[in-house]
């Protein structure tokens, strides 16, 4: 099983162990404010291959490369004025920018799935300290088996990947709880590739430009989280439930009881007070809890699609999608 190191109680040891393991080309589970990531040296193809191997991840799905700050990002990607404005306003934080790579970047094509662009993010918290210490970009998808529920605590990682990796860094529950928002700027237009922990409205307020949503599912995979089926528990997923079948697990929202929930396997409320930020933070953890009951189906009550609800509903639609 993996060694788990508390980054709060023993930060120096966590940095020392993590840089040593990463330096050997092995992946390390790291905490970020969004979800826990499975990080490896983005310049080392063998290290990147180990991420894919550990997750069972399709090779055509690119990885987000995490960097310490904007200065490090500029060593690897070309920034247009709008992307620079977004980076300056929202980094560190839950925003990934898809940018053209610099010709001399050492980020390996395997991390980019062969694309001439790269998704780059500056994470908050301990991950930023680790990136400064390692001084190389870290490719870091979520630290879970590909397509499964993303981990928001170290014990989620241990339960899923603990037998396959050497080190897990534990900084407690992820503050945001859903992955980063991913955007790509093309000729000044801002395209949303994946809704996430940064609300599209905040981007629009900063730039004065509309955020363009994708026109249809099944588009070219330009960024993580674009696969139709993703974030899936073992149980089936039923969305916009108005009642609960006997033995189903129920995840509701806003404190509203549903008919039949007295016979549910478990009843969880993402936010009894109707707070979408609280709901996002609880989403993956509650999916893990509901799945652990062994229920054949998880029923989700309707969740508003405004603000962070856009990201929550995106994750739920992908969790409910037919699986290949």
Buried (B, 14 or more C-beta within 10 A) or exposed (E): EBEBBBBEEEBEEBBEBBBEBBEEBBBBBBBBBBBBBBBBBBBBBEBBBBBBEBBEBEEEBBBBBBBBBBEBBBEBBBBBEBBBBBBEBBBBBBBBBBBBBBEEBEBBBBBBBEBEBBBBBBBBBBBBBBBEEBEBBBBBBBBBBBBBBBBBBBBBBBBBBBEBBBBBBBBEBBBBBBBBBBBBBEEEEBBBBBBBBBBBEBBEEBBEEEBBEEEEEEEEBBBBBBBEBBBBBEBBBBBEBEEBBEEBBBBBBBEEEBEBBEEBBBBBBBBEEBBBBBBBBBBBBBBBBBBBBEBEBBBBBBBBBEBBBBBBBBBBBBBBBEEE
